[in-house]
Amino acid sequence: MALRSEYRSAQKKSVKITLKYLPLHSMGNEDVLESVKEYCKVWSMVNYSNNWYNGHITNICNGDRFVYIAASDLDKVPDQINIGEYRARIFRPNAITTCKQCQKEGHCSNDDSCPTRAL
């Protein structure tokens, strides 16, 4: 019974982070897990993300992966990490996005609200 309550308390204190821009088959989950463990305490195994099509989830996996980490370690996790020869971008909840075109916060470069998009 103690194990179950430990698991529930861990769920309340965990945060999901998503690692994007990784290849699907040429990299093992062990490499991803070891790279993330350098920065934070990991609460789950590495899982694959699925593609969305017309608002519905499919069972087609993409290279994106997600893990649950300790919420107290969220500030220690960088925006990008190198895993093998690939650079993964880490998306976390409540992260402030910065536009690559105009370098302003609050929108992405492909967003209609970007002032350089109209040019």
N, C-alpha and C positions, 0 to 999 in steps of 0.2 A: 504494500500500500504506500510506503514511503517513496518508492520509485515513481509512482503515478503522480503524487503531489509535487515531487521534484520536477517532473516533466511539465506539469501545468504552470509552475512558477517560472520555468525557463521560457515557456511560450509567451508569457506576459512581458518578459524582459528581452525578447528577441526582435530583430528587425530584418526584413528581407532586402538583400541587395542583389542586383542583376548585373552580370558580366556580359557585355556585348562585344561583337566583332571577333569572335573566336571561331575557328573551323569546327565543323561537326564531327568528323571522324578521325582527323589526324592528331588529336590530342586527347589524352586520357583525363578522367576526372581527378585522378590522384595528383596530377601536376597542378590543376586548378586549386584543389583543396590545400596543397602545401603552400602555394603562393599567397592565398588569402590568409592562412594561419600565421603568416609572418607579421600581420598587422592587427589581428583581432582574434577573439575566441569564437570559434565556429560551433553553432548549435545543431547543425543538420548536415546531411550528406549533400553533395553537389547534385542538382537536378537540372534536366534539360527544359528549356522553354519550348512551347509549341507555337506554330504560326496561327494567325487569325485570318479568317476569310469572311468578308461581308458581316462582320460583327459576331461571328461564331468561331469558337476554337476548333482547330483540326487536330488530328493525331500525327501531323507531320512535324517533326522536330526541326528546329533550326540550331545554329551553333551557340545561341545564347544560353547561359546557365544562370541559376540562382541558388543562393545559400541563405540560411538564416544565421545571423551573427548576434552577439551580445549587444544590446542597445547602448550600453555604456562605452563600447569601443567604436561607435559610429564615427566619431570625430577623428579617429586615428587612421581610418581607411582613406587612401588617396583616390583621386578621380580616375587615374589610369595606373595599371600595373603591367609589367612585362611577364608573360607566361611563355617560357620557351622563346621562340622567335617571333611571337605575336604580342601586340599591345592591346590589352583589353580595356575597355572603358567601363567604369563602374557607375551604375545608376542606383541611387538610394532615395528613400522617401524625403520629401521636403528639401531636396537639393535645389540650389539656385542655378538656373541654366543661363549660360552666356552665349550670345550670338557670335558666330565666327566671322560674320561679315562686318558688323558695325561695332563689335566689342562691348555691347550694352547688355545688362542683365535683364532677365524676365521673358525672353523669347528666344526661339531657335532661328537659325539662318534661313530655313525654308518656310517660316511663318509669314503670313500676310502683313503682320504689324511691323515688320522690319522696314526701316526707312530706305535701305539700299535696295530692297526688292523692287520698288517702283521704278528704279532707274534703268 
